[in-house]
């Protein structure tokens, strides 16, 4: 192998690795944007499931005699569906948190590589805008997670109480407690938090769509260009 070829090959490898890192960053950006834009479906499904569980709870607490078992079974099924839906929402939030940490860290590294002060400042401003959107979306998810966990605990308490005393007397005893108005209030809090999740996630998707982190450091770009000029 000639000495010229031995020199050219490392430059080709470096350029390929650099482009691969850029592609991964852009793929991560697109995947995060798509997830943020599409969480509305999970939010709507969760809100609808909350309503369905509330209806089942009210039907159960007004049931009597032979209707009790059927009403309890239906209520129990709705609680289980809500728990599954809550898991989906939590996974959405965890995904965005993980992506934000990786995406923004890489963006910061690339920004630090930019030699031109104006370009570096512009990149940093764009990163801060996206970072703020990530933070707001994550705060909304955290609020939704907390209130949703509290709502599910209320539903579980009702199920446990009536599992041990599935009689008219047991139902009336539960209905006389503050668990019903508390559950209704918590359900409203969850749905408000989920609406905020949808709003902030959409804003995050828009911020990602309009942002463009640096694809490579200016130093790497300069080196690659120099190598190309040398071996044309």
C-alpha positions in Angstrom: 0.0 0.0 0.0 1.4 3.4 -0.9 2.1 6.0 1.7 -0.6 8.3 0.2 -3.2 5.6 0.6 -2.2 4.9 4.1 -2.7 8.6 5.0 -6.0 8.9 3.1 -7.7 5.9 4.8 -7.6 7.3 8.4 -9.2 10.6 7.1 -12.0 8.6 5.5 -12.6 6.6 8.7 -12.7 9.8 10.8 -15.1 11.5 8.4 -17.3 8.4 8.3 -17.4 8.2 12.1 -18.3 11.9 12.3 -21.1 11.5 9.9 -22.4 8.5 11.8 -22.5 10.5 15.0 -24.4 13.3 13.3 -26.9 10.7 11.9 -27.4 9.3 15.4 -28.0 12.7 16.8 -30.5 13.6 14.0 -32.2 10.2 14.4 -32.5 10.9 18.1 -34.0 14.3 17.5 -36.5 13.0 15.0 -37.6 10.1 17.3 -38.0 12.5 20.2 -40.0 14.9 18.1 -42.3 12.1 16.9 -42.8 10.9 20.4 -43.6 14.3 21.8 -46.0 15.0 18.9 -47.8 11.7 19.3 -48.4 11.6 23.1 -51.8 13.1 22.5 -53.2 9.7 21.7 -52.0 8.3 25.0 -53.3 11.3 26.9 -56.7 11.0 25.3 -56.9 7.3 26.1 -55.9 7.9 29.7 -58.5 10.7 30.2 -61.2 8.5 28.6 -60.2 5.6 30.9 -60.4 7.8 34.0 -64.0 8.7 33.0 -64.8 5.0 32.4 -63.5 4.1 35.8 -65.4 6.9 37.5 -68.6 5.7 35.9 -67.9 2.2 37.0 -67.2 3.3 40.5 -70.5 5.3 40.7 -72.4 2.4 39.3 -70.9 0.0 41.9 -71.6 2.3 44.8 -75.3 2.5 43.7 -75.6 -1.2 43.0 -77.7 -3.5 45.2 -78.4 -7.2 45.7 -77.6 -9.4 42.7 -76.1 -6.4 40.7 -73.3 -6.1 43.2 -71.1 -8.8 41.8 -71.4 -7.8 38.2 -70.8 -4.1 39.1 -67.8 -5.0 41.1 -66.3 -7.1 38.4 -66.8 -4.4 35.8 -65.3 -1.8 38.2 -62.3 -4.0 38.9 -61.7 -4.5 35.1 -61.8 -0.7 34.6 -59.3 -0.1 37.4 -56.9 -2.6 35.8 -57.2 -0.9 32.4 -56.4 2.4 34.1 -53.3 1.0 35.7 -52.1 -0.2 32.3 -52.8 3.2 30.7 -50.9 4.9 33.6 -47.9 2.6 32.8 -48.0 3.8 29.2 -48.1 7.5 30.2 -45.2 6.9 32.6 -43.2 5.2 29.9 -43.8 8.2 27.6 -42.4 10.5 30.3 -39.4 8.3 31.0 -38.6 8.1 27.3 -38.6 11.9 26.9 -36.4 12.2 30.0 -33.9 9.8 28.7 -33.9 11.3 25.2 -33.5 14.8 26.6 -30.4 13.9 28.7 -28.7 12.2 25.7 -29.7 14.7 23.0 -28.9 17.9 25.0 -25.6 16.5 26.3 -24.5 15.7 22.8 -25.7 19.1 21.5 -23.7 20.8 24.2 -20.5 18.9 23.2 -21.0 19.9 19.6 -21.6 23.5 20.6 -18.4 23.6 22.5 -16.5 22.5 19.4 -17.6 25.5 17.3 -14.8 28.0 17.0 -16.8 31.0 15.7 -18.3 32.9 18.7 -21.5 34.0 16.9 -22.3 30.5 15.6 -21.5 29.1 19.1 -23.9 31.6 20.8 -26.6 30.8 18.3 -26.3 27.1 18.9 -26.4 27.6 22.6 -29.5 29.7 22.4 -31.2 27.1 20.4 -30.2 24.4 22.9 -31.5 26.4 25.8 -34.9 26.9 24.1 -35.2 23.1 23.5 -33.9 22.4 27.0 -36.6 24.7 28.6 -39.3 22.9 26.5 -38.0 19.5 27.7 -38.1 20.8 31.3 -41.6 22.0 31.1 -42.8 18.8 29.4 -41.0 16.7 32.1 -42.5 18.8 34.9 -46.0 18.2 33.4 -45.3 14.5 33.3 -44.1 14.4 36.9 -47.3 16.2 38.0 -49.5 13.8 36.0 -47.6 10.8 37.4 -48.1 12.0 41.0 -51.8 12.7 40.7 -52.5 9.6 38.7 -50.8 7.4 41.3 -52.9 9.0 44.0 -56.1 8.5 41.9 -55.2 4.8 41.4 -54.6 4.3 45.1 -58.1 5.7 45.8 -59.6 3.2 43.3 -57.6 0.4 44.8 -58.8 1.2 48.3 -62.4 1.0 47.1 -61.7 -2.3 45.4 -60.0 -3.8 48.4 -62.7 -2.6 50.8 -65.5 -4.2 48.7 -63.5 -7.3 47.9 -63.7 -8.1 51.7 -67.3 -7.0 52.2 -69.2 -7.2 48.9 -72.6 -6.6 50.5 -75.1 -3.8 50.4 -73.9 -2.8 53.9 -70.3 -2.7 52.7 -71.1 -0.6 49.6 -73.1 1.9 51.7 -70.3 2.1 54.2 -67.8 3.0 51.4 -70.2 5.5 49.9 -70.5 7.4 53.2 -66.8 8.0 53.4 -64.9 10.9 51.8 -63.3 8.6 49.3 -65.9 9.4 46.6 -65.5 13.2 46.6 -61.8 12.9 47.1 -61.6 10.5 44.1 -63.6 12.9 41.9 -61.4 15.8 42.9 -58.2 13.8 42.2 -59.6 12.7 38.8 -60.1 16.3 37.8 -56.5 17.1 38.8 -55.2 14.2 36.8 -57.1 15.3 33.7 -55.9 18.9 34.1 -52.3 17.6 34.4 -52.7 15.4 31.3 -54.0 18.4 29.3 -50.8 20.2 30.4 -48.7 17.2 29.2 -50.3 17.4 25.8 -49.7 21.2 25.6 -46.1 21.1 26.7 -45.3 18.0 24.6 -46.7 19.7 21.5 -44.6 22.8 22.3 -41.5 20.5 22.7 -42.2 18.9 19.3 -42.4 22.3 17.7 -39.2 23.5 19.3 -37.4 20.3 18.1 -38.8 20.8 14.6 -37.5 24.3 14.3 -34.1 23.6 16.0 -31.0 22.4 14.3 -28.0 21.4 16.5 -24.6 21.6 14.9 -23.9 18.4 12.9 -20.2 18.5 13.4 -17.5 20.6 15.0 -16.0 23.3 12.8 -12.6 21.9 13.6 -13.5 18.4 12.4 -15.1 19.9 9.3 -12.0 22.0 8.6 -9.8 19.0 9.0 -11.9 16.9 6.7 -12.0 19.6 4.1 -8.2 20.0 4.2 -7.7 16.3 3.8 -10.1 16.4 0.7 -8.1 19.2 -0.8 -4.8 17.5 -0.2 -5.8 14.3 -1.9 -8.0 15.5 -4.8 
